Amino acid sequence: MDHDLRVDMSQLGRFSRELGRSLTSLAEARRALEHVRADQLGTKELDEACDGFQDRWKYGAEQLGARIKSVHDGVKASHHGYVEVNTAIAAAFQAVKVRA
């Protein structure tokens, strides 16, 4: 069975942009929650539960953000690499065509 590598450049670019937007959204959500204080919410039990959630959310969001950033960086670099290769191939074909 023959397997060819095919890359949809526009899809790869969109995926990279979406990952970048998700990083921004995650950071905005974290900033919004930083301004909420548990003692503003109600009962002692609710305040303690919110404090615990806030700690877990912060840690989890930081971990998720780091992983999304890593994937985003890789996808962005791949997209850039494919664009460079396609540009070089097009230039090489153009040079051959001009000489012919």
ZAKOLRO-41922 format. One record per residue (C-alpha): residue in three letters; residue number from 1; x, y, z. Coordinates in steps of 0.1 Angstrom, whole numbers, plus 5000, padded with zeros to 4 digits. Layout:
! residues N
+---------+-----+------+------+------+
: residuo : num :   xx :   yy :   zz :
+---------+-----+------+------+------+
:     ALA : NUM :    X :    Y :    Z :
...
+---------+-----+------+------+------+
//
This chain:
! residues 100
+---------+-----+------+------+------+
: residuo : num :   xx :   yy :   zz :
+---------+-----+------+------+------+
:     MET :   1 : 5000 : 5000 : 5000 :
:     ASP :   2 : 5013 : 5034 : 4990 :
:     HIS :   3 : 5012 : 5063 : 5016 :
:     ASP :   4 : 5018 : 5098 : 5006 :
:     LEU :   5 : 5022 : 5127 : 5029 :
:     ARG :   6 : 4997 : 5154 : 5021 :
:     VAL :   7 : 4994 : 5186 : 5040 :
:     ASP :   8 : 4965 : 5211 : 5036 :
:     MET :   9 : 4984 : 5243 : 5042 :
:     SER :  10 : 4953 : 5264 : 5048 :
:     GLN :  11 : 4940 : 5239 : 5074 :
:     LEU :  12 : 4974 : 5238 : 5091 :
:     GLY :  13 : 4974 : 5276 : 5092 :
:     ARG :  14 : 4939 : 5277 : 5106 :
:     PHE :  15 : 4947 : 5251 : 5132 :
:     SER :  16 : 4978 : 5271 : 5143 :
:     ARG :  17 : 4957 : 5303 : 5146 :
:     GLU :  18 : 4929 : 5284 : 5166 :
:     LEU :  19 : 4955 : 5271 : 5190 :
:     GLY :  20 : 4968 : 5306 : 5195 :
:     ARG :  21 : 4933 : 5319 : 5201 :
:     SER :  22 : 4927 : 5291 : 5226 :
:     LEU :  23 : 4958 : 5301 : 5245 :
:     THR :  24 : 4945 : 5337 : 5246 :
:     SER :  25 : 4911 : 5325 : 5258 :
:     LEU :  26 : 4926 : 5303 : 5285 :
:     ALA :  27 : 4948 : 5332 : 5298 :
:     GLU :  28 : 4918 : 5355 : 5298 :
:     ALA :  29 : 4897 : 5330 : 5318 :
:     ARG :  30 : 4925 : 5326 : 5343 :
:     ARG :  31 : 4928 : 5364 : 5347 :
:     ALA :  32 : 4891 : 5368 : 5352 :
:     LEU :  33 : 4891 : 5342 : 5380 :
:     GLU :  34 : 4920 : 5358 : 5397 :
:     HIS :  35 : 4898 : 5388 : 5406 :
:     VAL :  36 : 4871 : 5366 : 5423 :
:     ARG :  37 : 4877 : 5361 : 5460 :
:     ALA :  38 : 4861 : 5332 : 5477 :
:     ASP :  39 : 4850 : 5352 : 5507 :
:     GLN :  40 : 4827 : 5371 : 5484 :
:     LEU :  41 : 4806 : 5341 : 5476 :
:     GLY :  42 : 4787 : 5330 : 5506 :
:     THR :  43 : 4790 : 5304 : 5533 :
:     LYS :  44 : 4822 : 5292 : 5548 :
:     GLU :  45 : 4819 : 5258 : 5532 :
:     LEU :  46 : 4812 : 5274 : 5498 :
:     ASP :  47 : 4842 : 5297 : 5503 :
:     GLU :  48 : 4865 : 5268 : 5511 :
:     ALA :  49 : 4852 : 5247 : 5482 :
:     CYS :  50 : 4858 : 5277 : 5459 :
:     ASP :  51 : 4893 : 5282 : 5473 :
:     GLY :  52 : 4901 : 5246 : 5465 :
:     PHE :  53 : 4887 : 5248 : 5431 :
:     GLN :  54 : 4906 : 5280 : 5424 :
:     ASP :  55 : 4939 : 5263 : 5434 :
:     ARG :  56 : 4931 : 5232 : 5412 :
:     TRP :  57 : 4919 : 5254 : 5383 :
:     LYS :  58 : 4950 : 5275 : 5384 :
:     TYR :  59 : 4973 : 5245 : 5384 :
:     GLY :  60 : 4953 : 5226 : 5357 :
:     ALA :  61 : 4950 : 5257 : 5335 :
:     GLU :  62 : 4987 : 5263 : 5337 :
:     GLN :  63 : 4994 : 5227 : 5327 :
:     LEU :  64 : 4969 : 5228 : 5299 :
:     GLY :  65 : 4983 : 5261 : 5287 :
:     ALA :  66 : 5018 : 5248 : 5286 :
:     ARG :  67 : 5007 : 5218 : 5266 :
:     ILE :  68 : 4986 : 5238 : 5242 :
:     LYS :  69 : 5016 : 5262 : 5237 :
:     SER :  70 : 5039 : 5233 : 5230 :
:     VAL :  71 : 5015 : 5219 : 5203 :
:     HIS :  72 : 5009 : 5254 : 5189 :
:     ASP :  73 : 5047 : 5260 : 5186 :
:     GLY :  74 : 5051 : 5227 : 5168 :
:     VAL :  75 : 5022 : 5233 : 5144 :
:     LYS :  76 : 5033 : 5268 : 5137 :
:     ALA :  77 : 5069 : 5257 : 5130 :
:     SER :  78 : 5055 : 5229 : 5107 :
:     HIS :  79 : 5033 : 5253 : 5088 :
:     HIS :  80 : 5062 : 5277 : 5084 :
:     GLY :  81 : 5085 : 5249 : 5072 :
:     TYR :  82 : 5059 : 5237 : 5047 :
:     VAL :  83 : 5055 : 5273 : 5034 :
:     GLU :  84 : 5093 : 5276 : 5030 :
:     VAL :  85 : 5096 : 5243 : 5012 :
:     ASN :  86 : 5067 : 5251 : 4988 :
:     THR :  87 : 5082 : 5285 : 4981 :
:     ALA :  88 : 5116 : 5270 : 4974 :
:     ILE :  89 : 5100 : 5244 : 4951 :
:     ALA :  90 : 5080 : 5270 : 4932 :
:     ALA :  91 : 5112 : 5291 : 4928 :
:     ALA :  92 : 5131 : 5261 : 4915 :
:     PHE :  93 : 5104 : 5253 : 4890 :
:     GLN :  94 : 5103 : 5289 : 4879 :
:     ALA :  95 : 5141 : 5290 : 4874 :
:     VAL :  96 : 5140 : 5258 : 4853 :
:     LYS :  97 : 5111 : 5272 : 4833 :
:     VAL :  98 : 5130 : 5305 : 4826 :
:     ARG :  99 : 5161 : 5286 : 4814 :
:     ALA : 100 : 5140 : 5264 : 4791 :
+---------+-----+------+------+------+
//
